[in-house]
Amino acid sequence: MMKKDLQKVIVVVLLFVALFGSYFIAKYISSLNGSDDITVAKWSVEAVSNTDTLNVVSGNTVGVYTLTVTSISEVSVEYSIILSNVPSQLEVKIDDGVYRTADQNNNITFDGVGMFGANDPGDTHVHSLTFNSPLGANIPNINEVDVDVRFTQVD
């Protein structure tokens, strides 16, 4: 008889825990509703050539290509200038830098050429790319050297 009474008590306790236990656990779970606004900074950069065609031929000739880079971004922007399809003996320098020749893939990369700060929207940088064909260089006829500007957000 005592065993049956104990079983009844256990069943009642288990039913109580099963029915009301979730209420006590749920009591400590809370939720939050609300909304917020976010502002995304504007990203706008541009590179424009002031020179359409540049004629550099073999035999100690020099040509200058002007490139204007502008930013109206609200973030800091760093940029590099990449030249591709550059003949192997053609030398190129940017602004007052030193002359470089193309790598094995006929590319020249000028890393970290310039930077615009987040507080400088509308700022403009003008760069001169000077192409030199040294005396005795055998520069093949090429259709074009590609000039690209790679922009990177730094903040």
N, C-alpha and C positions, 0 to 999 in steps of 0.2 A: 504494500500500500504506500509505503514511504517512497518507494521507487517511482510510482506513478505520479505522486504529488511533485516530486523533484522534476520529472519530465514535463509536467504541466507548467511549472514555474519557468523552466528553461525555454519552453515554447513561447510563453507570454513575453519573456524578456527579449527573445529573438524577434518576435513580431513588433514589439515596441521599438527596438533598435532599427529594424527594417523600415517601419513607417515614419518614425520621427528623426532618425539619424540623418537623413538627407536634409531635413530642415535645419538642423544645427550646423551641418557642414556648409550648406548654402548661405547661411547667415554671414559667413565670413568672406564670401565672394562678392566683390563689388565690380561695377562697371562704370565707365566714364564716357560721356558723350560730349562732343564739342567740335569746333572747327578752328582752323587757323589759316592765315594767308602766307604765301611765300612769294618772294620776288626773285626772279631769275635775271642775272646780269646779262646785258646785251653783249653779243660777240659779233664784231664786224671789222674785218680787215681787208685791205685791198692792195694789190701791187700792179702798177701800170708802167709800161715801157714808154719812154719818150722818144725812142729810136726804133723805127720799124725794120730797117735793113742796115747791116753793117758789112762792109766789104773789106775782108782781111785776106791778103794773098801772100804767097811765099816771097821771102826776100826783104826782111826788116821793115815791115809795115806795122802800123799801130792804128787801132780803131777803138773808139769809146762808145759804150752803150750805157745810157742813163736809165735808171730804174727808180721810180718813186713808190714808196711804201707808206700807206696811211692806215691809222687805226682810229675807230670811233667806238672801241670796246670799253666796257665798264670793268674789265678785268685786266690784269697785267699780261702782256703778250710778248714772247720772245720769238725771233724769227731767224731762219737760216736761208741762204740762197744756194740752190743746187743747179748746176749746169750739166746737161747731158748731151751726148753726141758730139763731144769735143775732140777734134783731131789730136793725136798723141803729141805732136810737136808744138802745138799752139799753147802759148803761155797766157794766163789770165790772172789779173789781180783786181781786188775790190778796193776802191778808194785809195788810200796811201799804203796799202799792204804790200806784201811781197808777191812776186809772180809764182804761180803754181801751174803744174801740168796735170793732165788727166790721169786717172788711175787706169787699171787694166780693163775697166768697163766703160771707159771714155767719159767718166763723170768727174766733176770737181764740186766738192761741197764746202761752202764757207759757213761753218757752224757759229751760232750766236752772234750774228752780224749786228743785230740791234734789238732793242727792247722798248716797249711802250708801257708806262706805268698805268695803273688803274685810274689815276687822277689826270690822265693826259688825253682824254677823248678829242679826236680831231687833229692829233699830232701827225706830222709828216716827216719822213726821212728820205733824202735823195742820195742815191749811191751811184758811183761811176764804176762800171766794169770795163777795165782796159784790156784789150786783146792785143797780143804782140806775136808777130811772126818773126822769129829771130833770123838773122842773116844765115843763109844756107839751109834753112828748114824746108822740108818738102811737105807742104800742107796740101792734102788732097782737096779736090773740089767737093764741097758739101752743100747740101741744100739748106740746112739750118742747125743752129745750136739752140737747144731748148733751155730756157731760163725759168725756173720754178722757185717760188717762195713757200717755205714750210713754216706755218705759224703754230706755236705751242702756248697754251695757257699756263702761266707759272704760279698762279695763286688760286 
